[in-house]
Amino acid sequence: MMRQVIALFDEYQSKDNAKHVIRAMKENARQGFYNGSPVPLGYRAVEVERRGAEAKKQLTIDPVEAETVRMIFRLYHTGDGKSGPLGTKEIVKRLNAMGERTKRGARFGVGTLHGILTNRTYIGELTFNRRDSRTLKAKPASEHVIVAVPAIIERDEFEAVQSMLKVRNPKVTPPRVVTGPILLTGLATCATCGGGMTLRTGTSRNGTVHRYYTCSNAARAGKSVCTGRSIRMDTLDELVVEHLSDHLLTSTRLTEMLAAISAGRAAKAAEVDGRIIRLQGELTEVETRLKRMYTSIEDGIAEMDDILRERIASLKIDRERIQASLDRARTHAVPASDIPPAIAEAFGRMMRENITSGPVTSPSARPISKRSSIRSRSGTRRSKSSEARRPSTRL
């Protein structure tokens, strides 16, 4: 009985200590200090003051790793300027091929990259007390403590990435809708029944393949559900493209859009210059350390042992990483300037040509061929392309 009484008091004391510890940590977070969880990529914990024997730390931006984070968001949001926005797997491949590593020195994975893209710390909102440390269950939002930290990503870009992640989620939108070769996949719907339009192909006697957008409800359930609207694929695609060219890519609209882009570039010019200066400072510091080590070895002050070799090799790796980040920052440092009307007109003409005669398929999609089609019960050849789920264009 005595042992049970002592165990009950120990349990009570443990819970009481835990209550006081979490209260102290929440107050520490409210004051803007860091409580010691794993540091996100792009940041480092720096001691800012001491209170007795306790060191108070805050998160500051790591100039080298921050460039990697910006590159990740840029590739997912806008791409590299050649192939459009990239997916998480393609970004992981590029990062690992470039030799980039996570905070722990491991290779990137899809899960790690998704965690970076959804981490609100990068817009200056570090959330503390989000989960229970023992059960790992999420706590209610009323118990969360938001710690203000320096932002690496702009809020507008972060929210745009979240919207893209939600749209690209395979549980919400099938991958074939995002990367499929059909122009109006996920957009065209039947005006009679509201069902999605699916692609159906038929081969004539002379071997010519004809493609149509057809009501999927009529194709699956028969004419009793819907009379079944059909329209030639090239005809509808041409109508949509011409409408976009006539209303979206006009000279006046493009001039306004490019003027807004020019103003944004002017606002970002100072920020990019500051990042380049910080990276140059980091590079100078690393090179200075290397020179000091070389001088110590030449003067006989230090001997070339295994520890010194590892330190020199580590500094060389840091120098290469900083130089690569500096090169990326300089590459995207576009000077702010006004866009002449002639360039706006040329841009509009090029865009009209691209959407009129350019390829429909995305870089990761394959064009439909006869091998990828299956024969329907009616004898026509129907493609494996999916029906649309998100109604937008009504036929």
HELIX and SHEET records of a PDB file:
HELIX    1   1 MET A    2  ARG A   30  1                                  29    
HELIX    2   2 PRO A   63  HIS A   77  1                                  15    
HELIX    3   3 THR A   88  ALA A   97  1                                  10    
HELIX    4   4 VAL A  110  LEU A  117  1                                   8    
HELIX    5   5 ARG A  120  ILE A  123  5                                   4    
HELIX    6   6 ALA A  141  GLU A  143  5                                   3    
HELIX    7   7 ARG A  155  ARG A  168  1                                  14    
HELIX    8   8 PRO A  175  THR A  179  1                                   5    
HELIX    9   9 SER A  216  ALA A  221  1                                   6    
HELIX   10  10 MET A  233  HIS A  247  1                                  15    
HELIX   11  11 SER A  251  GLU A  298  1                                  48    
HELIX   12  12 ASP A  306  THR A  331  1                                  26    
HELIX   13  13 PRO A  341  SER A  357  1                                  17    
HELIX   14  14 LYS A  370  SER A  372  5                                   3    
SHEET    1   A 2 TYR A  43  ARG A  51  0                                        
SHEET    2   A 2 GLU A  54  ILE A  61 -1                                        
SHEET    1   B 2 GLU A 125  PHE A 128  0                                        
SHEET    2   B 2 VAL A 145  ALA A 148 -1                                        
SHEET    1   C 2 ALA A 188  THR A 189  0                                        
SHEET    2   C 2 THR A 393  ARG A 394  1                                        
SHEET    1   D 3 MET A 197  THR A 203  0                                        
SHEET    2   D 3 VAL A 209  CYS A 215 -1                                        
SHEET    3   D 3 SER A 230  ARG A 232 -1                                        
SHEET    1   E 2 SER A 373  ARG A 375  0                                        
SHEET    2   E 2 ARG A 381  SER A 383 -1                                        
END                                                                             
